[in-house]
Amino acid sequence: MIQLKNIDVHSRQGTPILNDFSLSVASGELVVLSGPSGSGKSTIIRLINGLAYMDDALVIEGKAELNGQSIKSMNSWERSEQVGSVFQDPRSQFFAPIVEDELAFYCENFGMKPKIIKERIHQAAKEQNLLPLLDHRIMTLSSGEKQKVAIAAIRVARQTVYVLDEPSSNLNLAATTQLADLIRKWKEAGHTIVIAEHRLHYLTDLLDRMIYVRNGQAVRSYSRDKLIILPAEQLAASGLRQTRLVWKTGINRRSVPQNIHELSIHQLTINSWSGGEALLHNLTFSIHSGEVVMLTGSNGIGKTSLARALCGLSRKSEGTVTVDGRLALRRKRSRQIRYVMQEADFQLFGQSVWDELFVGIKEDADQVTRAQQLLRELDLWSLRDRHPSTLSGGEKQRVTLAAALMSTVPVIILDEPTSGLDWRSLEKTAECLKREAEKDRIFLVITHDYELISQAGTRLIHLKDRIVTDDFPLDDTSGARVLSLLTQDES
Amino acid sequence: MSKPLILDPRTKFSVVLIIGFLIFGSSVTQLLFLFVVMGIYGFLNGVRKSLPIYVLFLLLYFLSDYLASETRNILFVSIAFFSYFIVCFLPALLAGEVLVRTPAGQLMSALGRWHFPKTMIIAFAVSLRFIPIAGLEIRSIHEVMKQRGVAFFSRTGWLHPWRTFEYALVPLMIRLLKISDELTASAVTRGVEAPIRRTSVHVIKFRSCDYVVILLVLALAFFLLMTR
């Protein structure tokens, strides 16, 4: 079905990306590619759907075949009839403002009759439970729903080969489970599937083979049975995420309350954009330094709105926020509370990683030592002269964290700091959070990532139905409770 | 209120074109007449909330024109001068607003019917999508700049405006490059390059009201050109 033989890919400047890579996927097989960031997984996906051949910056040697036909010699529309591609970030894939028009895009390009287009849209939307959303604006949908629209928009073509590039990185646990159900259905229908993914837990029971890719080479291949029995330490040593969601035990989560800093929220109400009913109602809680608080809840429940209100970016809130017992006024809050957004590209201004840490900060002796220490701790020291835009996703997210840690703000709010990260980056981030919290910081982390909560959390606050429904310290026995809260979220 | 008129997008395109030509060389009375006709056309097509703003501009022109001729004050003269230009374009703006309010899918369908090349149709769709995205990106970048104390209206912003400009521009460029890259990938893997004439899920066709509107606008054009 898919045959990649002795593939060599390097950039025009000579940087190797794939090195004598071979892969053969039989018809109806589900193969998962996993490995550290920057190992070449995405390039393999782009070889199969032919995008790599359209990239002028790449030099490709070797034979890549799809159903016995050379992928290179096919036209792009011939490839799209056979291979369906799902990408990581559904936000930037849409052409139409309305769901129905988006699903029609493929059929329109192939000049189908309106009646046939309607039929195909109906079928693809039904498969993804999108029928009630067909006339909705795409901008107003949740990430899970957007991913469904992106998948339905390729399903109208009825291909038999599917390639997915980190499809779960913007999804919460409930949406990820739905994705797994869909992939199971496709597999039962006999489709051939190749997935590049860091999160393995939802694929462990479905995959036929997992290929461990590192430095552009297929290092090892695991069958499902072999993968399941791989011990956690060996996975972690290879930079792979968990194959089963296991709660980390035996670490000290009981932070010593030092009471250096305290963030208190009293009767805080977050109003919605449209001016209708409030998103969150009368929130009251306080956090001390030393704590790493995980903030969870469904998409669109108002976690990001809460973060924006806390750091003073949004005016849509009522109630009081105090830091260290003193009232923090909205306009001055940015000096005490820093919000690190999910999207790293927005937040990188400097000409190099080193430069980045000193945006808005004076370069004196103390700060230079601090920067050196932070870069070493976050495994960024060797990258300090690189331009931030040339880094991988995980590295960028660590740079934004380092930049936030350079300032002296007592409270740092992180929004999904580990979406799309490999195990090594996740571990580095978790360690850094714990270490900085022990010093004197307060961390509030918005996340869906069970593995991050397990590694770094000391307390969990869960939002549901406009209020805090659960607020408890995490210990060795919290695993099951956290998992059930995360799976109850709406997708 | 009654339901807006449903017109074929091609009719709306034609109205914009004809009115666009007519506003050049029209006298003030003719412009006023055009404005009234386009006001009714806009009202019938669901342009209702913004109608008072257009009227306000018109009133501003008459007021400043009156004051300018009475007092000969340079301030009123210059306001009258500028508002005259705006008034010139008001009828075309009204016609344009009706067109812009049409769903993108229907506009693309109309362009397809007119045998526009596929590349132009896709470029049109992408630019419609790009403008709101770019707006959102700029806002997010400025929020980050605010937090790091390098926003346009912060101390650094006043002291080093060029540096602030660079801080805003670099991430914006990188984001837009990335988005255009991903959009292209999404388009290419969905057969955008297929050498087949595009169809559309939206069936558009001329109804009787389309013929009526086009005939009326042509009659209007004829009448105005004859009375010049």
Contacts between the chains, C-beta under 8 A, distances in Angstrom:
chain1	res1	chain2	res2	distance
A	49	B	189	5.5
A	50	B	189	8.0
A	51	B	185	5.5
A	51	B	188	6.7
A	51	B	189	6.9
A	54	B	188	6.8
A	75	B	193	7.1
A	76	B	188	5.1
A	76	B	189	7.8
A	76	B	191	7.6
A	76	B	193	4.7
A	77	B	191	4.3
A	77	B	192	7.8
A	77	B	193	5.3
A	77	B	194	3.7
A	77	B	195	7.7
A	79	B	189	7.4
A	80	B	188	7.3
A	80	B	189	5.2
A	80	B	190	5.8
A	80	B	191	4.3
A	80	B	194	8.0
A	81	B	191	7.0
A	83	B	189	7.3
A	84	B	189	7.6
A	85	B	185	7.5
A	85	B	186	8.0
A	85	B	189	4.2
A	87	B	182	6.6
A	87	B	185	6.8
A	87	B	186	6.7
A	89	B	182	6.7
A	92	B	133	7.7
A	92	B	178	7.5
A	92	B	179	4.6
A	92	B	182	4.3
A	92	B	183	6.0
A	92	B	186	7.7
A	93	B	182	6.3
A	93	B	183	6.9
A	93	B	186	3.9
A	94	B	129	7.0
A	94	B	186	7.7
A	95	B	122	7.6
A	95	B	125	5.1
A	95	B	126	6.7
A	95	B	129	6.2
A	95	B	183	7.4
A	95	B	186	7.8
A	95	B	187	7.1
A	96	B	104	6.2
A	96	B	105	6.0
A	96	B	125	7.2
A	96	B	129	8.0
A	97	B	103	7.4
A	97	B	104	5.8
A	97	B	128	7.9
A	97	B	129	7.3
A	98	B	103	6.7
A	98	B	104	8.0
A	98	B	105	6.6
A	100	B	105	7.9
A	100	B	201	6.9
A	101	B	103	7.6
A	101	B	104	7.0
A	101	B	105	4.0
A	101	B	201	6.9
A	101	B	202	7.9
A	104	B	105	7.5
A	104	B	200	7.4
A	104	B	201	3.9
A	105	B	190	5.8
A	106	B	190	4.6
A	106	B	191	5.7
A	107	B	199	7.7
A	107	B	201	7.3
A	108	B	198	5.3
A	108	B	199	5.5
A	108	B	200	5.7
A	108	B	201	6.7
A	109	B	118	7.9
A	109	B	190	6.5
A	109	B	191	4.3
A	109	B	192	5.4
A	109	B	194	5.3
A	109	B	196	7.3
A	109	B	198	6.3
A	110	B	191	5.7
A	110	B	194	5.6
A	110	B	196	5.8
A	111	B	194	7.7
A	111	B	196	4.0
A	111	B	197	5.4
A	111	B	198	6.5
A	111	B	199	5.0
A	112	B	199	6.1
A	113	B	199	6.8
A	114	B	199	6.7
A	114	B	200	7.1
A	114	B	201	5.7
A	114	B	202	7.8
A	114	B	203	5.4
A	117	B	199	7.3
A	117	B	201	4.7
A	118	B	201	6.7
A	121	B	201	7.1
A	139	B	132	7.8
A	150	B	186	8.0
A	153	B	190	6.9
A	154	B	189	7.3
A	154	B	190	6.6
A	157	B	190	7.4
A	157	B	191	7.4
A	311	B	147	6.6
A	313	B	143	5.3
A	313	B	146	7.1
A	313	B	147	7.6
A	334	B	146	6.4
A	334	B	147	4.9
A	334	B	149	7.6
A	338	B	147	5.9
A	339	B	147	6.4
A	341	B	140	6.9
A	341	B	143	7.9
A	341	B	144	6.7
A	343	B	140	7.1
A	345	B	171	5.9
A	345	B	174	5.6
A	345	B	175	5.1
A	345	B	178	6.7
A	346	B	137	7.1
A	346	B	140	4.9
A	346	B	141	5.1
A	346	B	144	5.5
A	346	B	171	5.4
A	346	B	175	6.8
A	347	B	144	4.7
A	347	B	171	7.2
A	348	B	170	7.8
A	348	B	171	6.0
A	348	B	174	7.8
A	349	B	145	7.6
A	349	B	148	7.8
A	349	B	150	7.4
A	349	B	166	7.6
A	349	B	167	4.1
A	349	B	170	6.0
A	349	B	171	6.3
A	359	B	148	5.7
A	359	B	150	6.1
A	359	B	167	6.9
A	360	B	148	4.4
A	360	B	149	4.2
A	360	B	150	4.7
A	360	B	156	6.4
A	389	B	170	7.9
A	389	B	174	4.8
A	403	B	148	7.4
A	407	B	148	7.7
